Every structure is written in structure tokens, then in C-alpha cells.
Amino acid sequence: MTQFMRAIASRVVPLIRTHTVCQRASIYTRPPKEKIGPKETCIAMSMFFLAILGPSGWVLAHLEDYKKRE
């Protein structure tokens, strides 16, 4: 059985490898066009905080309501 699998693998693997797409990342770095101030940074961080932790905080705050079976 193992010889059969090796025979199939030796024929299938080269076919699979020839169709792979080589992706190249083209990253260009430059200085920013506009400087971001501390106010914009605080606003952005608070929005991320609310977007990520807000729903989980809501669920934890209302956990007792979710436990009730009505």
C-alpha cells in the first residue's frame, strides 16, 4: 500500500507545484504626507478599544440576563 501511495505522490506532487502562484510583496515606504497628532492618536485608539472590547463588555455586563430561561 505504501508503494502505491508513493507512486501516486511522485506523479501528483510535481503537477501541484507547477501551478502555484508566487506572490511578491511590493512595499514602498515613505515619510508620511501629514503628521498625526496626539489628539488623532487618542481618538483612533479609543475607537479601536470600543470596537474590540465594547461587545465583549456588553455580554459580560448582561451575563445574568442571558442565563435566564424564559
C-alpha positions in Angstrom: 0.0 0.0 0.0 2.8 2.4 0.8 4.5 1.8 -2.6 1.2 2.6 -4.3 0.9 5.9 -2.3 4.5 6.8 -3.2 3.9 6.1 -6.9 0.8 8.4 -6.9 2.5 11.1 -4.8 5.6 11.1 -7.1 3.3 11.9 -10.1 0.8 14.2 -8.4 3.2 16.4 -6.4 5.1 17.9 -9.4 1.7 18.8 -11.0 0.6 20.6 -7.9 3.8 22.5 -7.5 3.8 23.8 -11.1 0.5 25.6 -10.6 1.5 27.6 -7.5 1.4 31.3 -7.8 4.4 33.2 -6.5 3.3 36.4 -4.8 5.7 39.1 -4.2 5.1 41.9 -1.8 5.9 45.4 -3.1 6.2 47.6 -0.1 7.3 51.1 -0.6 8.0 53.2 2.5 8.0 57.0 2.5 7.6 59.7 5.1 4.0 60.4 5.9 2.3 63.2 4.0 0.8 64.7 7.1 1.9 64.2 10.7 -0.7 62.6 13.0 -1.1 64.5 16.3 -1.7 63.2 19.8 -5.4 64.0 19.5 -6.0 61.9 16.4 -3.9 59.1 18.0 -6.1 59.1 21.2 -9.3 59.2 19.2 -8.1 56.3 17.0 -7.0 54.2 20.0 -10.3 54.8 21.8 -12.3 53.8 18.7 -10.3 50.6 18.5 -10.8 50.0 22.2 -14.6 50.4 21.9 -14.8 48.3 18.7 -12.9 45.4 20.2 -13.8 45.4 23.9 -17.2 47.0 23.7 -19.2 44.0 22.6 -17.5 41.6 25.0 -18.1 44.1 27.8 -21.8 44.3 26.9 -22.1 40.5 27.0 -20.3 40.3 30.3 -22.4 43.0 31.8 -25.6 41.3 30.8 -24.5 37.7 31.5 -27.2 37.2 34.2 -29.9 38.2 31.7 -28.5 35.6 29.2 -28.6 32.9 31.8 -32.3 33.2 32.4 -34.6 30.9 30.5 -37.9 32.4 29.7 
